[in-house]
Amino acid sequence: MPQARETAVYTHGHHESVLRSHTWRTAANSAAYLLGSIEPGMRILDIGCGPGTITADLAELVPDGHVTGADRAPEIVATARATAAARGLANTDFTVADIHALDHPDDSFDVVHAHQVLQHVGDPVQALREMRRVTRPGGIVAVRDSDYAAMTWYPASPGLDDWQDLYQRVARANGGEPDAGRRLKSWALEAGLTDITATSSTWTFSTPEERAWWSGLWADRTLASAYADRATEGGHATAEELRAVSRAWREWGEREDGWFSVLHGEILCREGGGTRTAS
């Protein structure tokens, strides 16, 4: 078993404005590329499970199988347990885990899934090696990550340009890679995966309700989350600059012609399992 190593700092933290986004995520809107491969008896590992909404959806798709949710943060693992319990799911369990060194034997799962995780870890290639190690031969490693440089919006907003630049600087200072989506296939090849299907998909926010929700959570996150603290404490932005970015988000959200698209890279790797030597 590889030795655990310190991961990158999770840029967002778990402020309410962050969980507002995470609890919106479902298997349908965040893992559609994987769903056609799910079978009722599968054992699934959902890494970076957050509050457990995707984990619970996956559990409902495998009534004869089992889903294990894993996250680094003990407090969010407790939230995920509560999510599964509230939905009456008996085929789940949850654990605190480091993706760089998973506490599972080789060949343990039919599917190992990670959504919006590799952009935040210290060594995404090692993470993929671990995902591959605990996947049975013939199983699936499935990863989806956003790509901040590829996010786009209308109308033009200098304040949102500042947000995009600031977020990338903060995330990289924390040891992550905010433009992970475009790198997933390359990382998977470096990790030794070979049968890779690379795709992409988007979240789009355009209706009045979608704009209000998306702009509101980012306006709040910019001022009140761990991301805001790391931006100021790291010298990346002043409090006034953060207030300006927050105002820009709210102004964009009020625009009738406002439109925002989040690009995600996705990989399905249809192999894995067995004892492997790290390269």
N, C-alpha and C positions, 0 to 999 in steps of 0.2 A: 504494500500500500504506500503511495507517495506521501511524503511529509506535507502537512498543511502549511500554507504560506499566507502571509498577510495579503489580503486582496486590496484593490483600490478602495478609496473612501466612497461610500454611496452618496452621490452628490445631492440627491433630493431630500433624503431623510423621510420621515413618516408623518409630517404635518398633515392636518386635515385637508389642506388644498392638494396635497399629493395623493392621499387616499381617495379623494373625490374622483380623481382620474382612474386610480387602480381598481376601485370597486365597480367602475363602469365597464371594465374589460370582461369579455365573455369568450368562450371558445369560438363562437361564430364570428365576432368582430376582430379577434386577435390570433386565431389559430386555424382559420379556414383551410389553409394550405395542407394541414395535417389531417383534417377530419375524415377525408375519404379513405385513409389508411387505418382508421381505428376499427378494431373488432371487439365484440362483447366480452371476450375472456381475457383481454390483455392486462398485463401488469405495467403500470406507467409510473415514471418518476418525473414530477413537475418541479424543476429547480427554479428558485427565485419566485416562489408561489405567491408572495405578497399576501393580501387579505384572503386569497383562496377562491376567488370567483371563477377563474379559469379551471382551477383544480376540481372544483365541485362539478362544473360542466363536464369535464372529462370523466369523472367518476360516474355520472349518469349515463355516459355512453358505453361504459364497461360494467354492466350490472353483474356479470359473472367473473369479473376481474377485480383489480385493486389499484388504487392510485395513492402514491406517497408524495406529499407536498414537502418541499424543503426550502428553507430560507436562512440567511445568516442572522437575522434579527429575531431574538426570542420573543419580543413583544408582538411582532407581526405574525409569527407562527401561532401564537395564542389566538389572534384574531382569525386566522385561517381555520383553526379547529372549530371556533364558534360558528363560522360561516357554514362549514360542512354539517355541524350538529343541527343548525337551524333548518337545513334542508333535509334532515333525516337520513343522511348518507352513512351507511355502515361499512362501506368498502373503501375507507380512506384512513390514512394516518399521516402525521406531520412530525417533522424533525428539524432541528437546527443543524445546518451543514455548511461546509466550505466547498464550493464547486471545484476548487483546485485539488481537493483530496477527499473524495466522497467515501463515506463510511458504509460501503456496500460491497459485497463480493463481486468478482467478475461475473458477467452474464446474468445479472439479476432481473433485468427488465426487458419487456418487448419494445417499449418506447421510452426514450429519455428526451424531455422537452424543456426548453428554456425560452421564455419570452421577455425581451428587454432586459437581458442579464449581461451578455458578453460585453456590452458597451461600458459596464461598470466594474469589470474585474481586472485584477492586476496582470493576469497572463491568460488571455483568451484561448491561446493554442493549448496550453496545459488543461484548461477547463474542458476543451473539446476532447482531448485525450482521455480525460476521466469520464466524460459522458460516453465515449466509445467503449471504454473498458467495462462499464457496468451494463452495457447493452448486449443482449444475447446475439449469437450469430443469426443473421437474417433480420434482426430488429432494426429499429429506426432511431436515429438521432435527429431531432427537429429543433431548429433555432430560428427565431425571428427577432430582428433588432431594427430600430429606427435609424435614420441617417440625418443628422441635424443640418448639414450643409445642403442637403437636397430638399429640405422643407421649403415651401414657397407659399406666397399669399398675394392677395389683391385686396384693396389698392396698395400701392407702394407706401411704406411707412419707415422713415428713418429711425423711429423708436424701436420698431421690430428688427431692423437691421442691427441696431445696437444690442438688442436682446440676443440675437443669434450669435453675434461675435462674442458677447460676454459669456453666454452659456458654454460655448466651446472652450474658452479659455479656462473657466472654472473647472469644467469636467476634466480637461487634460491636466490641470494642476493637481487634481485629486487622483491621477493615475489611470483614468479611464480613456476611452476612445469614442467620442460622441458621434463620429461618422462610421459606426460599426457596420451598418447595413450593407454597404458596398464591399466590406472586407470579409464577410462571412465565408464565402467560397474559398478565398485565399487562405484564411485561417484553417478551414477544414482540411484543405489539401496539405498544409504544413503539419497538421495533427495526424496525418496518415489515413484520413478517410478518402475513399476513391469513388464510390458510387453516389455522386452528389447531383441532386436536382436543385438548381438555384432559380428562384422566382422573386417576384416583388408584388406588393400590394399597398394600398393607401388607406388612411383614415382621412375623410374630408369633412370639414365643418363649414356649413354655408347657410343653413336655415337660421332664423332669428334665435331659436332655442339653442341650436348648436353653437352659434357664435357667442351667445351670452355665457354658456357653460364653459367653453374652451378659453375664451378671453378672461373670464372671471377667475378660473382656477390658476391661470398663469399670472394674472395681476396679483392675486393673493400670494402665490408661491414666491414671486419676486420680492415681496416685502417681508414675509413671515416664516418661511421655511428654513430648513438647514442650508439649502442652496443660497438663500439671501445672506445668512451668516458667513458662509464660506466665501461668498463674493466680496464682502466687506473685510473680513478678517484676513483674507489672502491678498488684499490690496488691489483687487481687480475692478472694484467700483466703489464709489462713495454712496452714502445713504441717499443723497439727492439724485444721483444717477439712477439708482434703483427705483426711486419714486417716479422719475421720468419714464422709465421703461414700463412700469406698472400703468401709468396714465396712457401710454401708447397702446397697451393691450386693451384697455377699456374703450379707448377711442375707436380702435379697429372693430371691436365687438359691436359697436353702435352703428357701424356703416351698413346700410341696406345692401350694398353691393359687395360686402366682405366675403372672402373665400380663403380657406386655409387648407393645405394638403400636407400630410405627413407621410413620406415615403418610408417603406420598410423593405429591407432585404430579408429573404427567407431561404433556408436550406433544409432539404430532406436528404439524409444520408442513410441509404439502405444497406448497411452492413454493420459489423461490430461484434464485439464479444471476444472472449479469450484473453489469456494473459499476454500483455504486450510490453515491450521494452520501450521506454520513452526515448524519442530521438532527439 
